[in-house]
């Protein structure tokens, strides 16, 4: 991953992380989900990354959408 990608959110639910990623992409913000969970026991974190230039818009969109989850 390039250096200009920054982690903006951490999840424990893979589905929720993917929903947020899709919402960001639908709004023109490229996003990457990095799943660091153990595949057998499902402990660990799932990290959401966006380009450094898009952090402010992405955080605002996530904040508006969090009431829906």
ZAGU-517354 format. One record per residue: residue number from 1; residue in one letter; x, y, z of N, C-alpha, C in turn. Coordinates in pm, 1 decimal. Layout:
BEGIN
REC num residuo     n.c1     n.c2     n.c3    ca.c1    ca.c2    ca.c3     c.c1     c.c2     c.c3
REC NUM       A        X        Y        Z        X        Y        Z        X        Y        Z
...
This chain:
BEGIN
REC num residuo     n.c1     n.c2     n.c3    ca.c1    ca.c2    ca.c3     c.c1     c.c2     c.c3
REC   1       X     84.5   -117.1      0.0      0.0      0.0      0.0     89.3    123.9      0.0
REC   2       X     48.5    222.9    -74.8    126.1    345.2    -85.6    126.5    422.3     45.8
REC   3       X    219.5    513.1     60.3    236.7    587.1    184.9    126.9    688.5    212.4
REC   4       X     50.6    729.7    111.1    -49.6    833.6    133.5   -185.5    778.0    174.9
REC   5       X   -194.6    652.1    213.3   -317.8    591.6    264.5   -310.9    591.9    416.8
REC   6       X   -419.4    634.8    480.2   -422.9    644.8    626.3   -542.0    566.5    682.4
REC   7       X   -519.9    503.0    796.4   -626.9    429.9    864.1   -719.8    530.9    930.2
REC   8       X   -851.3    517.5    901.2   -945.3    610.9    961.5  -1043.1    543.0   1056.0
REC   9       X  -1054.9    411.5   1048.4  -1153.1    342.1   1132.6  -1108.8    197.0   1150.3
REC  10       X  -1142.5    139.9   1265.7  -1114.6     -0.3   1295.0  -1245.1    -68.6   1333.4
REC  11       X  -1266.4   -186.8   1280.0  -1388.8   -263.5   1304.4  -1354.4   -402.2   1356.9
REC  12       X  -1453.9   -467.3   1415.0  -1442.8   -609.3   1448.7  -1541.1   -690.4   1364.7
REC  13       X  -1631.7   -622.3   1295.6  -1732.4   -686.4   1212.4  -1696.6   -662.9   1065.5
REC  14       X  -1664.6   -769.9    992.4  -1622.5   -758.9    853.0  -1733.3   -703.9    764.3
REC  15       X  -1856.9   -741.6    791.6  -1968.7   -694.6    710.1  -1984.5   -543.5    724.2
REC  16       X  -1976.8   -493.6    844.9  -1989.4   -349.9    867.7  -1876.8   -274.3    796.8
REC  17       X  -1755.7   -326.2    802.3  -1642.5   -261.7    734.7  -1666.0   -255.8    584.1
REC  18       X  -1717.4   -362.3    526.2  -1743.6   -365.8    382.4  -1856.6   -270.8    343.7
REC  19       X  -1958.6   -258.4    428.6  -2068.8   -166.2    401.8  -2017.6    -22.4    398.3
REC  20       X  -1933.5     12.8    494.2  -1877.7    147.8    498.9  -1787.0    170.9    378.3
REC  21       X  -1708.2     72.4    342.1  -1621.3     83.7    224.5  -1704.6    109.4     99.2
REC  22       X  -1812.9     34.5     81.5  -1899.6     53.1    -34.7  -1961.3    192.3    -35.1
REC  23       X  -2005.4    239.8     80.7  -2065.1    372.4     91.4  -1964.3    479.6     49.6
REC  24       X  -1840.5    464.9     94.8  -1737.4    561.9     56.8  -1712.1    558.4    -93.0
REC  25       X  -1701.6    438.2   -150.4  -1676.1    426.3   -293.5  -1791.7    481.3   -376.0
REC  26       X  -1914.9    465.7   -328.5  -2030.3    522.5   -398.1  -2027.1    674.6   -397.1
REC  27       X  -1957.2    732.1   -301.4  -1942.4    876.8   -292.2  -1810.4    925.4   -352.0
REC  28       X  -1744.8    840.6   -428.7  -1624.1    879.2   -500.9  -1496.6    878.1   -420.4
REC  29       X  -1495.5    810.0   -306.7  -1376.1    803.0   -221.6  -1321.4    660.6   -225.8
REC  30       X  -1205.8    640.3   -287.1  -1146.2    506.7   -287.5  -1112.2    463.8   -144.7
REC  31       X  -1145.3    339.1   -111.4  -1120.2    287.2     23.3  -1068.9    144.8     14.5
REC  32       X   -991.5    105.6    115.4   -934.8    -28.7    123.0   -963.5    -85.2    261.3
REC  33       X  -1009.6   -210.2    265.8  -1031.1   -280.6    391.6   -917.7   -381.3    407.7
REC  34       X   -849.5   -374.3    519.5   -741.0   -467.0    550.0   -784.6   -553.1    667.9
REC  35       X   -813.7   -679.8    639.7   -865.5   -771.4    740.4   -748.3   -839.4    811.3
REC  36       X   -731.0   -807.7    938.1   -623.5   -865.9   1019.3   -677.4   -966.2   1119.9
REC  37       X   -800.4  -1014.7   1096.5   -859.4  -1112.2   1187.5   -802.6  -1250.8   1162.7
REC  38       X   -795.3  -1328.9   1269.4   -758.6  -1469.2   1259.1   -872.3  -1541.6   1187.0
REC  39       X   -840.4  -1622.0   1088.2   -944.7  -1685.9   1007.8  -1018.6  -1796.7   1082.2
REC  40       X   -960.6  -1854.8   1182.9  -1026.1  -1963.8   1255.2  -1113.0  -1914.4   1369.7
REC  41       X  -1062.1  -1820.2   1447.0  -1131.4  -1777.3   1568.2  -1193.5  -1638.0   1557.8
REC  42       X  -1168.0  -1568.3   1448.5  -1225.3  -1436.9   1419.7  -1200.8  -1333.5   1529.3
REC  43       X  -1080.6  -1334.1   1585.6  -1042.8  -1224.9   1674.6   -941.4  -1139.1   1600.2
REC  44       X   -933.5  -1015.6   1638.3   -845.3   -922.3   1569.9   -925.4   -807.3   1512.8
REC  45       X   -862.1   -725.2   1434.6   -922.8   -602.3   1384.7   -929.7   -601.9   1232.5
REC  46       X  -1022.9   -522.8   1184.1  -1037.4   -496.6   1041.8  -1020.2   -346.5   1025.5
REC  47       X   -923.5   -305.3    943.8   -890.0   -164.3    932.1   -939.5   -107.6    799.2
REC  48       X   -990.9     14.8    803.5  -1039.0     84.8    685.4   -942.8    199.3    654.4
REC  49       X   -892.1    201.0    531.9   -796.5    302.2    489.0   -854.5    385.3    375.3
REC  50       X   -822.7    514.4    375.4   -856.1    602.1    263.9   -733.2    686.8    231.7
REC  51       X   -737.7    747.4    113.0   -629.9    835.3     71.4   -625.3    956.0    163.2
REC  52       X   -505.8   1001.6    192.7   -487.1   1112.7    287.2   -566.9   1236.9    247.6
REC  53       X   -582.4   1261.3    118.7   -655.4   1378.3     71.2   -805.3   1367.6     97.7
REC  54       X   -855.7   1246.6    120.8   -999.6   1224.3    136.9  -1042.2   1202.5    282.0
REC  55       X   -953.1   1216.5    376.5   -983.1   1183.5    515.9  -1100.1   1265.8    570.3
REC  56       X  -1099.5   1396.0    548.7  -1204.8   1481.5    606.5  -1342.9   1444.2    554.7
REC  57       X  -1355.2   1426.4    424.6  -1484.5   1391.6    365.0  -1528.0   1252.9    410.8
REC  58       X  -1433.7   1157.2    414.1  -1465.8   1020.7    455.0  -1513.0   1016.5    599.7
REC  59       X  -1446.6   1087.2    688.9  -1487.2   1088.4    829.6  -1624.9   1151.6    846.6
REC  60       X  -1655.0   1255.7    768.9  -1786.5   1318.4    776.2  -1895.4   1222.2    728.7
REC  61       X  -1870.5   1152.8    617.5  -1968.2   1057.0    565.0  -1991.3    941.3    663.1
REC  62       X  -1882.9    892.9    722.3  -1896.3    782.3    819.2  -1973.9    829.4    941.7
REC  63       X  -1944.9    950.7    987.6  -2016.5   1004.9   1102.8  -2165.8   1017.5   1076.9
REC  64       X  -2202.1   1059.5    956.0  -2343.8   1071.4    920.2  -2410.4    934.2    910.0
REC  65       X  -2336.3    834.3    863.7  -2392.5    701.7    841.4  -2396.1    615.8    967.4
REC  66       X  -2318.2    649.3   1069.7  -2310.9    563.9   1187.7  -2444.0    548.1   1259.9
REC  67       X  -2532.3    640.3   1246.3  -2663.4    628.5   1307.0  -2746.7    516.8   1243.8
REC  68       X  -2708.5    472.7   1123.9  -2782.2    369.3   1052.9  -2742.1    228.0   1096.1
REC  69       X  -2628.1    212.6   1162.3  -2579.2     78.2   1195.3  -2630.7     32.5   1328.1
